[in-house]
Amino acid sequence: MSFYYSFHDYPLIEGPLWVGLENYNSLLHDSDFWLTLKNTAIYVLWSIPVCTFVSLVLASLLNKARLRNFFQAAIFLPTLVPLAASAIIFMWLFNGEYGLINRLLATVGIAGPAWLLDRNWAVPAVVIISLWSVGQSVVLYVAALQDVPEQLYEAADLDGMGAIGKFINITLPMISPVVLFNVITMTIGAFQVFVIPYVLFDRVKGGPDKVAYFYSHYLYDNAFIFGKMGYASAMAFVQLIIVLAITGLLFGLSRRFVFYRGA
C-alpha cells in the first residue's frame, strides 16, 4: 500500500489522487530530503564502526570471564528498555549544565560541551547513545567466540603469534559470518534511526542547524505533521531501495571477506 500511495497525493483527510511520479520528482528538488539523507549517512558511517568495535571488545572480554552469563545479561538488559525512556535518561545525562557526563568530565578538569545544543557534538551524542543497545550484538559475538576451535589458538601460540595477531588471523575470520549479520542488522536499524533523536531534539527539530534531523524523522513529519502521506510513502520506498542496495553490497563484499567453515 505504501508503494501504491507513493504515486498519489494523499492528505489523509481525503482520498488519494493519482499524480504519477510527481512525488519522486519532488524528492530530487527537496533540500530537506537531501539534508536528512546526508545526516543519516553520516550517522551510519559513524555508528556502525563504533558499535561493531565496542561489541567485539566487550565480547572478547566476556569470552574468558568467570561470571560471563551475569555480565552478558547485564549488557543485554538495556536493549529491553523502551527507546523513549532511554532517550529521556540520556537527555539529562547530556545536559550541558547539570548533566552527569559533564560533571564527571569536570572532576578531571575537562569542560564538557553543551552536547545537545552544539552542532559539533549533537551527532556524536546520538552515536554514543547507540552504544546503549549493543547488547544483542555482544551476545551473538560471545556465542561465536565460544565456537572458535582452541586448536587454532594453540597452533598460533607455537608459532609465537601475539594476541593481536591471533585476533586478526584467527578470531576475526572465524566469527566473520556473525560480524556480517550484525553489521547488516545494525545498518538497517541505523538508517531508520528515529526515536532517540526525535525525543532528544523535540524542541529544536534536528538539533542545532538540523545536524541531527534524520531521514525517518523527516518521513514522519511529512506523513503525520504536514499531511503528505503520498510524499512520505515515496520517501519510505526510496529508503527501502537504499537499504536493499547497501545490504546487497555487503553480501557482495562478504564473498571476499567472510569465511564459512566447510564451504
C-alpha positions in Angstrom: 0.0 0.0 0.0 2.9 2.3 0.8 4.3 1.8 -2.8 0.8 2.4 -4.2 0.3 5.6 -2.2 3.7 6.9 -3.3 2.1 7.7 -6.7 -0.7 9.7 -5.2 -1.3 13.0 -3.4 -2.8 11.7 -0.2 -3.6 14.2 2.6 -5.3 11.5 4.8 -8.5 13.6 5.2 -9.4 13.0 1.6 -9.0 10.0 -0.8 -5.7 9.5 -2.7 -5.3 11.4 -6.0 -3.1 9.9 -8.7 -0.1 12.1 -9.5 2.3 9.6 -11.1 6.0 10.2 -10.5 5.4 13.7 -9.1 6.3 12.7 -5.5 9.6 11.1 -6.7 10.4 14.1 -8.9 9.8 16.4 -5.9 12.3 14.5 -3.8 15.0 15.3 -6.2 14.5 19.0 -5.6 13.8 18.8 -1.9 16.6 20.3 0.1 15.4 18.8 3.4 15.3 15.3 1.7 19.0 15.6 0.7 19.9 17.1 4.1 18.3 14.3 6.1 19.8 11.7 3.8 23.2 13.2 4.3 22.8 13.4 8.1 21.6 9.8 8.2 24.5 8.6 6.1 27.0 10.4 8.4 25.3 8.8 11.4 25.5 5.4 9.8 29.2 5.8 8.9 30.0 6.7 12.5 27.7 4.4 14.5 28.3 1.1 12.7 32.1 1.0 13.0 31.9 2.3 16.6 29.2 -0.1 17.7 31.0 -3.0 16.0 34.3 -2.2 17.6 32.8 -1.8 21.1 30.7 -5.0 20.7 33.8 -7.0 19.7 35.9 -5.6 22.6 33.1 -6.4 25.1 32.6 -9.9 23.7 36.3 -10.6 23.8 36.4 -9.5 27.5 33.4 -11.6 28.3 34.6 -14.7 26.5 37.0 -15.7 29.2 35.2 -14.0 32.1 34.3 -16.1 35.2 30.9 -14.5 35.5 30.2 -14.5 31.8 26.5 -15.2 32.0 25.9 -12.5 34.6 27.8 -9.8 32.6 26.1 -10.9 29.3 22.7 -10.4 31.0 23.8 -7.0 32.3 25.0 -5.8 28.9 21.9 -7.2 27.2 19.4 -5.7 29.7 19.5 -2.1 28.2 18.1 -3.4 24.9 14.9 -4.2 26.8 14.4 -0.6 27.9 12.0 1.3 25.7 13.8 3.8 23.4 11.8 6.7 24.6 12.7 6.1 28.2 16.3 5.7 27.3 16.3 8.9 25.4 14.8 10.8 28.3 17.6 9.4 30.6 20.3 10.4 28.1 18.7 13.9 27.7 19.6 14.5 31.3 22.9 12.8 31.2 24.0 15.0 28.3 22.6 18.2 29.8 25.4 20.8 29.3 24.9 22.4 32.7 23.5 19.8 35.1 24.3 16.5 33.2 26.2 13.7 35.0 28.6 13.3 32.0 29.9 16.9 32.2 30.1 16.7 36.0 32.3 13.6 35.6 34.4 15.4 33.0 34.8 18.4 35.3 36.3 16.2 38.0 39.3 15.6 35.7 39.5 19.2 34.6 37.6 18.9 31.3 34.9 21.4 30.4 32.2 19.4 28.7 30.3 20.8 25.8 26.6 21.6 25.6 26.1 18.2 23.9 22.6 18.6 22.5 22.9 22.4 21.7 26.3 22.3 19.9 26.2 21.4 16.2 29.6 19.7 16.6 28.5 17.4 19.4 24.9 16.6 18.7 25.5 13.7 16.3 28.4 12.3 18.4 26.0 12.3 21.3 23.5 10.2 19.3 26.3 7.8 18.3 27.3 7.4 21.9 23.7 6.7 22.9 23.6 4.0 20.2 26.2 2.1 22.2 23.5 1.6 24.9 21.9 -1.1 22.7 24.9 -3.2 21.6 23.9 -6.0 24.0 22.3 -8.2 21.3 25.4 -8.0 19.1 27.7 -8.8 22.1 25.7 -11.9 23.0 26.0 -13.1 19.4 29.7 -12.4 19.3 30.3 -14.3 22.6 28.4 -17.3 21.2 30.6 -17.1 18.0 33.8 -16.8 20.1 32.9 -19.9 22.1 32.7 -21.8 18.8 36.2 -21.0 17.6 38.4 -24.2 17.8 41.0 -24.0 20.6 43.5 -25.9 18.4 43.9 -22.9 16.2 45.0 -20.8 19.1 47.3 -23.5 20.3 49.0 -23.7 16.9 49.3 -19.9 16.9 51.0 -20.0 20.3 53.5 -22.5 18.9 54.3 -20.0 16.1 54.8 -17.2 18.6 51.8 -15.2 17.4 50.7 -12.4 19.7 47.2 -11.6 20.9 46.5 -9.0 18.2 47.8 -11.4 15.5 45.6 -14.2 16.8 42.6 -11.9 16.8 43.2 -10.7 13.2 44.2 -14.0 11.7 42.1 -16.5 13.6 39.3 -14.9 15.7 38.0 -12.4 13.1 37.9 -14.8 10.2 36.2 -17.5 12.3 33.4 -15.2 13.5 33.1 -13.2 10.3 29.7 -14.6 9.4 28.4 -13.2 12.7 30.1 -9.9 12.0 28.4 -9.7 8.7 25.0 -10.5 10.2 25.4 -7.8 13.0 26.7 -5.2 10.6 23.7 -5.7 8.2 21.1 -5.6 11.0 22.8 -2.6 12.6 22.9 -0.8 9.2 19.2 -1.4 8.7 18.4 -0.1 12.1 20.8 2.9 11.8 19.1 4.0 8.5 15.8 4.0 10.4 17.0 5.9 13.5 14.1 7.9 14.8 13.0 7.7 18.4 16.3 8.8 20.2 16.9 12.0 18.1 13.1 12.7 18.0 12.9 12.8 21.8 16.3 14.5 22.3 15.6 17.3 19.9 11.8 17.6 20.2 12.0 21.3 20.9 14.6 22.1 18.2 13.8 19.9 15.2 17.0 18.1 14.2 19.1 19.9 16.8 21.3 22.9 16.1 21.4 23.7 12.3 19.4 20.5 11.8 22.6 18.4 12.0 20.6 15.6 13.8 17.5 15.8 11.5 17.4 12.3 10.2 15.6 10.6 7.3 12.9 8.8 9.3 12.1 12.0 11.3 11.5 13.9 8.1 9.4 11.0 6.7 7.4 11.1 9.9 6.9 14.8 9.6 5.7 14.6 6.1 3.2 11.8 6.9 1.7 13.0 10.2 2.6 16.7 10.6 2.4 18.0 7.0 -0.3 15.6 6.0 1.6 14.4 2.9 1.2 10.7 3.1 1.9 10.1 -0.5 5.1 12.0 -0.3 6.1 10.1 2.8 5.3 6.8 1.1 7.7 7.8 -1.7 10.4 8.5 0.9 9.7 5.2 2.5 10.2 3.3 -0.8 13.4 5.2 -1.5 14.6 4.3 1.9 13.8 0.6 1.2 15.8 0.8 -2.1 18.8 2.4 -0.3 18.8 -0.3 2.4 18.4 -3.1 -0.1 21.3 -1.7 -2.2 23.6 -1.4 0.8 22.6 -4.9 2.0 23.3 -6.3 -1.4 26.7 -4.5 -1.4 27.6 -6.0 2.0 26.6 -9.5 0.7 28.8 -8.9 -2.3 31.8 -8.0 -0.2 31.1 -10.9 2.0 32.2 -13.3 -0.7 35.7 -11.9 -0.4 36.0 -11.2 3.3 33.6 -13.7 5.1 34.9 -17.2 5.9 32.4 -20.0 6.1 33.7 -23.3 7.7 33.0 -26.3 5.5 32.2 -24.1 2.5 
